[in-house]
Amino acid sequence: MADLLHRLFRAGRHDIALGRLFEGHVDAWQILYRYGGRDQFEALERGDGSHAILGVWNAEGPGYTLEQSEKGLTGGKSYASGAGILTHALVTSAAGTPQTQLHLIDLEQNPGRVDESWWRVSGMRHSETHRVQWAGASSESIGEPGDYEREPWFSAGALRFATVQIGGLTGLLDAVCDHLTRLKRADDIVQQRRLAALHGEASAAAALVLSTGRTWVSKGDDFDTTIVANLRNVVYAACERGIALAQQACGTAAYFEEFPVCRFAQDLGMYIRQPGPDAQLAEVGAAVASGSLDVWPCAP
């Protein structure tokens, strides 16, 4: 777990969009490991020595729902990160119902129709997040209906993207340090206070990521996913404060698109907008009120 989290952190620190795609790749492989069979793994072994690149596409929207029939998968997915980059995608049919089913689509054989015109955003542009539609795509069923949303794996998986986000916050800190050093302003006491505050946000959240990972390993199937909801809240707040500190430290330079601070701030600002932030806060608040969530969640 510690090695995986470190890899996710490093990917986000290098490039948040890359970290997003790497996290989806890891998510897909872990799902295949839990619910797939050996035949699915063997099918992903590529004869040319390269590796399959996977992702998980579960988001839907008006005109973009996916259903299975005798003719194959028909419909679409929205927020399909890595469209045009991935070789395979895990997708869900009958999403939002007890019959939600996972399918593995070979995108080289079933590329579908990719709508790239939709992804007009200020952050995470390079994640290639588009909308995709198919008409009778072939696929392999993975697991049984309902497997995808089984707990604790479904909710606790947010630990992965929270780790990428903290990597992105650290990449933002790196960019600010480089900027201030080039301008010979790193010795300014006000800027040093900003750097200290930004480092404190990132390092405190990183420590909570590792603590949450250790707790999940120790608890296994009995892991309380409210701990990850708390992590999401902490990371969200840390990233928002970190972005504000970075922009204060760099001034107008932080808003030039070619400037690394701008890229990290925009990508991070969008990536932390994960679904249901109010629901996460309410879940944690209810757990605190009931006494079921402690500050020190894992005994030594």
C-alpha positions, 0 to 999 in steps of 0.5 A: 500500500505504501509503495502504491501510494508513493507512486500515485503521489509521484505521478501527481507531483510530476503532472496532475493529468498524468496522475489522473490517468495513472490512478484510473489505470490502477483502479481498473487493474485492481478491479480486474484482480478482485472480480476478473478471471485469468482469461481477462488478464491473459487477454491484456498481454500484448504480443509486441511487448507493450502494456495495455493502458486501462481506465474506468469509465462510469460517469453518465449524463443525458444521452450518455447511458450504457445498456447491454443487449444481444447486439452488445453495448449500446449508448455512451459514457461521459467524463471518459478520461484518457479517450484516445489514449487508453487501450481498454476501458472498464465501463458500467451498464445499468449504472445506478441500479442493483444490476450494475455490471462491469464490462471490459472493452477493447478500445482498439477494436471498439473505439466508439465515437469520441466527442472531443468538442465537449472538453473545453475547460481551464484545468485538466485539459491534457487528461483527454476527458471526452464523451464516447458512444458505441453502437453494439460494442463487443465486451467481456463481462467482469464479475457479477452484477453489483460487484463494482459498488461493493464496499469498502472497495468502492468508497475507499478507492477515493484514497487513490485520487486523494493521493494524486491530489496531494502529489499535485499540491506538492508539484504546485509547491515545487513550482512556487519554489522554483519561481521565487528562487529564479527571482531571488525572492526565496529569502523574503520573510513573507514569502518564506512564511507562505512556503512554510504554510504551503508545505504544512498543508501538503505534508499534513495531508500526506501524513493522513494519506499514509495513515488512512492507507495503513488503517485500510490494510489493518482493517481489511474488509471491515474498513470504515470508509468514513475515514476516507470521506474525512481524508477527502475533506481534509485534502480538498481544504488543503488544496484550496488553501494551497492554491490561494497561497501559491497565487499570493506568492507569485502574483500575476505570474500565476495566471499566465497559462504557460507558467507551471504554477498556473497549470498546477493550480488550474489542474488541481482546482478542477481535480479536487471537484470530485462528486458529492463534497457536501455529502462527504462533510455530512457523513463525517459530521454524523460519524463524529456526532455519534462517536464512531469516528475517532481522531486516532483511527488505528491502534498500534 
